Amino acid sequence: MLVGGVFGCATQVALEDPLGALMNVQNGPRTHIAAMEAMDGRPDDEAYLKALHRTVWHPGYTVDVREAAVDRLAVRDVAGLKRTLRQHLPRMAAWQGLTRLCEIIAERGWTDLSPALVSSWAQPAPFVKHESDRPEYKALARLHGSEHVPDVVFEMLVKSNKVSQQGLRTRCWELMHRLGYRDRLIGLLSGRDLPPDDVFLLDLQAGAEQLGLVPHNREEILWLRNLCKPEHRAFWEEAVNAVEHVPPRRRCALEIRDLPVVVSAWRHEPELLSMTESDLYARLDATLRGRKHHWRGTNWGDPGGEARERLADWRRELTWGDLAAMHIALRALAVPQVVDHLFDYAGRDQLDESTEYGGVIQLDRKGRFEILEFPPRIREHDRKFNASQAMLDAAYEAVFHFHMHVQRHRNADFAGPGYGDLNYADAMRANCLVFTFINKNTLNADFYRHGRVAVDLGDITRR
């Protein structure tokens, strides 16, 4: 079949299989446009319609080709087109294509696609300096007025009460945080009668009113909501009681990751709850000065800069929760059974070249430290540990997430959290530990959490 198409300075393109030509992203835009023109005479062709939907979002197509597909779908299947945009806009990695699709939504006045714009905007784009430069914001501003955009996101958060909309609500929550409206979220949960069927907001309100905790991101929302479940009721009640013994000034600064720390302190070292940050810092500093440390040379978050793994490097940023967590970690690493378990686990990890090993560390009601091992969700390679859902479920009451850097006995160059580990801590907002072989009989321990904070806790020795 010989097909003529109009695309810039068009030439005739011979296509024996127009549908196949459109589906093949290796073809150029002229071929894709010619393929669409060849099939435009088939209005009832379901395969063509499906291919047009795919062309709108699939990687590999140019902006002009995507727009040509949108124009056709706007005539033939506008409801399906909007469904496609709702599903795929937040996942698009092709920035130019995403930008043009946002412009089209605004140009056509499709306000019903505002949730898709918000969901896409909620995905971080580190290369965009200002939020007002995001194409999703520009589209929302054109649809609703720039002064109303925060209200649109907030109203979407409040009203999206269906089970199917929980992902959208979470993205609205994260976006409001990123835009600097945490106080507005706190106000939403404070002293307000919420609909009795709005379990999402009722769970968050319980965290705010009973524990003084308001989550920052998706993982903290999941964390808090899981603690609201019946199987965690005993821990929740103990946490409510323990938090009441935290000084009010400190209580308002607690994060969700601090809950297991506060509960552990209340169970076994209640004096920690009343200790000042200065006193805790002094105790930690005295302990760490006498230990052997290993510096990576630079911080992964600051390539080319000086190492920031010493306690003193983070003195201004460290919270009471950080200091108490590190105190608990050092106490755990002084227990012979814990040391034996870690070296045994490290040895098994070293023999397994398909993955790193990891798990959680918690304190039971008798004050004994427990190391819970979890196989990875998937095995990618020997320098990565993929936490499973079973591990995350067990971590809600645990003090630490942990994993190993033990590919070889002399692994000091990799002591401390790597770039991916720090990203994990930023996402999970948990207290984390990493253990690294320095030699056959020595493991180095590092504490880290969100914000690229990492502190070398020194070496432990095989018994």
C-alpha positions in Angstrom: 0.0 0.0 0.0 1.3 3.4 -0.9 0.2 6.1 1.5 0.7 9.9 1.3 0.9 11.8 4.5 1.2 15.5 5.6 3.9 16.0 8.2 6.1 19.0 7.7 7.8 18.5 4.3 5.9 15.3 3.7 6.9 12.6 1.2 5.0 9.5 0.3 5.8 6.6 2.6 5.1 3.0 1.5 3.4 1.0 4.2 2.3 -2.6 3.8 1.3 -2.9 7.5 0.2 0.6 8.8 -0.8 -0.8 12.3 2.6 -2.5 12.7 4.4 0.6 11.5 2.5 2.7 14.2 3.2 0.2 16.9 7.0 0.1 16.1 8.5 3.0 18.1 11.8 2.6 16.1 10.1 4.1 13.1 10.3 7.9 12.6 7.5 10.4 13.1 6.8 10.6 9.3 6.1 6.9 9.2 3.9 7.1 12.4 1.9 9.9 11.0 1.5 8.2 7.6 0.4 5.0 9.4 -2.3 6.9 11.3 -3.5 8.6 8.0 -3.7 5.2 6.4 -5.9 3.8 9.1 -8.1 6.9 9.6 -10.6 5.4 7.2 -11.2 2.6 9.7 -13.2 4.3 12.4 -14.5 1.0 13.9 -11.1 -0.7 13.9 -10.5 -1.6 17.6 -6.9 -2.5 17.0 -6.3 1.0 15.6 -8.1 2.6 18.5 -6.0 0.7 21.0 -2.8 1.7 19.1 -3.8 5.4 19.3 -4.2 5.1 23.1 -0.8 3.5 23.3 0.8 6.2 21.2 -0.4 8.9 23.6 1.8 7.7 26.5 4.2 4.9 25.4 8.0 5.8 25.4 9.6 6.4 22.1 7.1 8.6 20.3 7.7 12.3 19.4 5.6 15.1 20.7 4.0 15.7 17.3 3.0 12.0 17.0 1.5 12.0 20.4 -0.5 15.1 19.7 -1.7 13.6 16.4 -3.0 10.6 18.4 -4.7 12.9 20.9 -6.4 14.8 18.2 -7.9 11.6 16.7 -9.0 10.2 20.0 -10.6 13.5 21.0 -13.0 13.0 18.1 -13.4 9.2 18.3 -13.1 8.3 22.0 -12.7 11.3 24.2 -13.9 9.4 27.3 -11.3 6.7 26.6 -8.6 9.3 26.0 -9.3 10.9 29.4 -9.1 7.5 31.0 -5.7 6.9 29.3 -4.4 10.3 30.5 -5.6 9.6 34.0 -3.8 6.3 34.1 -0.6 7.2 32.4 0.2 10.8 32.8 1.6 10.4 36.3 4.0 7.6 35.0 5.3 9.3 32.0 9.1 9.8 31.8 9.1 11.6 28.4 9.3 15.1 29.7 8.5 16.9 26.4 5.6 14.6 25.8 4.3 15.1 29.3 4.7 18.9 28.9 2.6 19.0 25.7 -0.1 16.7 27.1 -0.4 19.0 30.1 -0.8 22.0 27.7 -3.4 20.1 25.7 -5.4 19.4 28.9 -5.4 23.1 29.7 -6.1 24.3 26.2 -9.2 22.0 25.9 -10.4 23.0 29.4 -10.5 19.5 30.7 -10.9 20.3 34.4 -12.0 16.7 35.1 -8.4 15.7 34.5 -7.1 17.9 37.3 -6.5 14.7 39.5 -4.2 13.4 36.7 -2.3 16.6 36.7 -2.0 16.6 40.5 -0.9 12.9 40.6 1.8 13.7 38.0 2.9 16.8 39.8 3.3 14.9 43.0 6.1 12.9 41.4 9.4 14.7 42.2 11.4 16.2 39.3 14.7 17.2 40.8 15.8 18.9 37.6 13.0 21.5 37.9 14.1 24.3 40.1 10.7 25.9 40.9 7.3 24.3 41.3 5.8 27.0 39.2 7.9 25.7 36.3 6.2 22.3 36.4 3.9 21.8 33.3 1.3 20.3 35.6 1.2 23.4 37.7 0.9 25.6 34.7 -2.0 23.5 33.4 -3.8 23.7 36.8 -3.1 27.4 36.9 -4.7 27.9 33.5 -7.7 25.7 34.4 -8.4 27.1 37.9 -6.3 30.3 38.3 -2.9 30.3 39.9 -4.1 31.6 43.2 -6.5 28.7 43.5 -4.1 25.8 42.8 -3.2 25.0 46.4 -7.0 25.0 47.2 -7.6 22.6 44.3 -5.0 20.1 45.7 -6.3 20.4 49.3 -10.0 20.0 48.3 -9.0 17.0 46.2 -7.3 15.5 49.2 -10.4 16.1 51.4 -13.0 14.9 49.0 -11.3 11.8 47.5 -12.8 9.4 49.9 -13.3 6.3 47.7 -11.1 3.3 48.3 -9.9 3.6 44.7 -8.8 7.1 45.4 -6.4 6.4 48.3 -3.4 6.6 46.0 -4.5 10.0 44.8 -5.1 11.2 48.4 -1.6 10.2 49.4 -0.1 12.0 46.4 -2.1 15.1 47.3 -0.8 14.9 50.9 2.8 14.6 49.7 2.4 17.5 47.3 0.9 19.8 49.9 3.9 19.0 52.1 6.3 19.8 49.3 4.5 23.1 48.6 5.0 24.1 52.3 1.4 23.6 53.6 2.1 21.2 56.5 0.3 23.6 58.8 -2.8 23.2 56.7 -2.6 19.4 56.9 -2.2 19.6 60.7 -5.2 21.9 60.8 -7.3 19.4 58.8 -6.7 16.8 61.5 -7.1 19.1 64.6 -10.4 19.3 66.4 -12.5 18.6 63.3 -15.5 16.3 62.9 -14.6 14.0 60.0 -17.1 11.7 58.1 -17.5 8.4 60.0 -16.7 6.5 56.8 -13.5 8.4 56.1 -11.1 5.8 57.5 -8.0 7.4 55.8 -8.4 10.8 57.6 -9.7 9.2 60.8 -6.5 7.1 61.1 -4.4 10.2 60.5 -6.5 12.1 63.0 -5.9 9.4 65.6 -2.2 9.7 65.1 -2.3 13.5 65.5 -4.6 13.6 68.5 -3.3 10.6 70.5 0.4 10.6 69.5 1.0 14.1 68.2 2.2 12.7 64.9 1.4 13.9 61.4 3.0 11.9 58.6 5.1 13.6 55.9 4.9 11.1 53.0 3.4 7.9 51.6 5.4 5.5 53.7 4.7 7.4 56.9 1.0 7.4 56.1 1.1 3.6 55.5 3.1 3.2 58.7 0.6 5.1 60.8 -2.4 3.5 59.3 -0.9 0.0 59.8 -0.4 0.8 63.5 -4.1 1.7 63.7 -4.9 -2.0 62.8 -6.1 -4.3 65.6 -3.0 -6.5 65.4 -0.9 -3.5 66.6 -3.4 -2.3 69.2 -1.2 -3.3 72.2 1.8 -1.4 70.7 -0.4 1.7 70.0 -1.8 1.9 73.5 1.7 1.5 74.9 3.0 4.2 72.6 0.2 6.6 73.6 1.2 6.0 77.3 4.9 6.4 76.6 4.6 9.6 74.6 2.8 11.2 77.5 6.0 10.9 79.5 8.0 12.7 76.8 8.5 16.4 77.7 5.9 18.6 75.8 8.6 20.6 74.0 10.2 17.4 72.6 6.8 15.7 72.0 5.8 18.1 69.2 9.1 17.3 67.3 8.7 13.5 67.4 8.4 11.6 64.1 6.8 8.3 63.4 10.2 6.5 63.4 10.6 7.7 66.9 7.7 5.7 68.2 9.6 2.4 68.6 12.4 4.3 70.2 10.1 5.9 72.7 8.3 2.6 73.5 11.6 0.8 73.9 12.9 3.5 76.2 9.7 3.5 78.2 9.9 -0.3 78.6 13.6 -0.6 79.5 15.3 2.8 80.1 12.6 5.3 81.1 15.3 7.8 82.1 16.0 8.3 78.4 12.7 10.0 78.0 13.6 12.9 80.3 17.3 13.2 79.3 18.1 16.4 77.3 19.6 16.3 73.9 22.8 17.7 75.3 23.1 14.9 77.9 22.4 12.2 75.4 24.9 13.7 73.0 27.6 13.9 75.6 27.0 10.2 76.5 27.2 9.2 72.9 30.2 11.3 72.2 32.1 9.8 75.1 31.3 6.3 73.9 32.1 6.8 70.2 35.4 8.5 70.9 36.8 5.2 72.1 35.7 3.2 69.1 37.4 2.5 65.7 35.8 4.3 62.8 35.9 4.2 59.0 35.1 7.2 56.8 34.1 6.8 53.2 35.9 10.0 52.2 32.9 11.8 50.9 29.2 11.9 51.5 27.1 10.3 48.8 24.8 13.3 49.1 27.7 15.7 48.6 30.1 14.3 45.9 33.5 15.9 46.2 32.8 17.2 49.7 34.3 16.1 53.0 33.0 13.1 54.8 30.1 13.7 57.2 29.9 10.5 59.2 31.2 11.7 62.5 28.7 12.5 65.3 30.0 16.0 65.5 29.3 16.6 61.9 25.6 16.4 62.5 25.3 17.9 66.0 22.9 20.7 64.9 20.7 18.3 62.9 20.4 15.4 65.4 17.2 15.1 67.2 16.5 13.5 70.6 15.1 10.6 68.6 18.3 10.2 66.6 20.4 10.3 69.8 18.2 7.8 71.6 18.1 5.5 68.7 21.9 5.5 68.4 22.2 4.8 72.2 19.9 1.8 71.8 21.9 0.6 68.8 25.1 0.7 70.8 23.4 -1.1 73.6 22.3 -3.8 71.2 25.8 -4.1 69.7 27.2 -4.8 73.2 25.0 -8.0 73.6 27.1 -11.1 72.8 24.1 -13.0 71.2 23.5 -10.0 68.9 27.1 -9.9 67.8 27.1 -13.7 67.2 24.0 -13.4 65.1 25.3 -10.5 63.0 28.5 -12.3 62.2 26.7 -15.5 61.3 24.3 -13.6 59.1 27.2 -11.7 57.5 28.9 -14.9 56.7 25.9 -16.4 55.0 25.4 -13.1 53.1 29.0 -13.2 51.8 28.5 -16.7 50.4 25.3 -15.6 48.5 26.4 -13.5 45.5 22.8 -12.9 44.3 21.8 -10.3 46.9 22.6 -8.4 50.1 20.9 -9.6 53.3 18.8 -7.5 55.6 16.0 -7.4 58.2 14.9 -5.5 61.3 16.1 -5.2 64.9 13.6 -4.8 67.7 13.4 -5.1 71.5 10.9 -7.5 73.0 9.0 -7.0 76.2 11.7 -8.5 78.3 14.3 -6.1 76.9 16.0 -8.6 74.7 17.1 -7.6 71.2 15.8 -9.6 68.4 17.3 -9.8 64.9 14.6 -10.8 62.4 16.0 -11.9 59.0 14.0 -11.5 55.8 14.8 -12.7 52.3 14.8 -10.0 49.6 11.7 -9.3 47.6 13.7 -9.9 44.5 17.4 -10.7 43.9 19.1 -8.2 41.6 22.8 -8.4 42.4 25.3 -8.6 45.2 25.2 -4.9 46.1 21.5 -4.4 46.6 18.9 -5.5 49.1 15.3 -5.2 48.2 13.1 -5.1 51.3 10.1 -7.4 51.1 6.6 -6.4 52.2 6.9 -9.0 55.0 9.9 -7.1 56.4 8.1 -3.7 56.1 5.2 -5.2 58.0 7.5 -6.4 60.8 9.3 -3.1 60.9 6.3 -1.0 62.1 7.2 -1.9 65.7 10.9 -2.4 65.2 13.6 0.1 66.1 15.8 -0.4 63.0 15.8 -1.5 59.4 19.2 -3.0 58.6 21.2 -4.6 55.8 24.8 -5.8 55.1 27.8 -4.7 53.0 29.8 -7.9 53.3 30.7 -8.9 49.7 34.3 -9.5 50.9 36.1 -9.4 54.2 38.1 -6.3 53.4 35.2 -4.0 52.4 36.0 -0.8 54.2 35.7 1.2 51.0 32.0 0.5 51.2 31.5 1.2 55.0 28.4 3.2 55.6 25.2 3.8 53.6 25.4 4.1 49.8 23.5 6.4 47.5 20.6 3.9 47.2 20.5 3.3 50.9 20.2 7.0 51.6 17.3 7.2 49.0 15.7 4.3 50.8 15.9 6.2 54.1 14.5 9.3 52.5 11.5 7.3 51.3 10.9 5.1 54.3 11.8 7.8 56.9 12.9 4.9 59.2 15.9 4.5 61.5 18.4 2.4 59.6 21.7 0.5 60.3 24.2 -0.9 57.8 27.0 -3.4 58.8 30.2 -3.7 56.7 33.0 -6.2 56.9 36.3 -4.5 57.7 38.1 -7.8 58.0 37.0 -11.4 58.8 36.5 -10.6 62.5 35.3 -7.0 62.4 32.1 -5.4 61.3 31.6 -1.6 61.1 28.2 -0.2 62.0 26.6 3.0 60.7 23.3 4.7 61.7 21.5 6.7 59.0 18.0 8.2 58.4 16.3 10.6 56.0 18.0 13.9 55.1 21.3 12.1 54.3 22.2 12.0 58.0 24.7 9.1 58.6 26.8 8.5 61.7 29.6 5.9 62.1 29.0 4.0 65.3 32.3 2.2 65.2 33.4 -1.4 65.0 32.2 -4.6 66.6 34.4 -7.6 66.9 33.7 -11.3 66.4 33.8 -13.2 69.7 
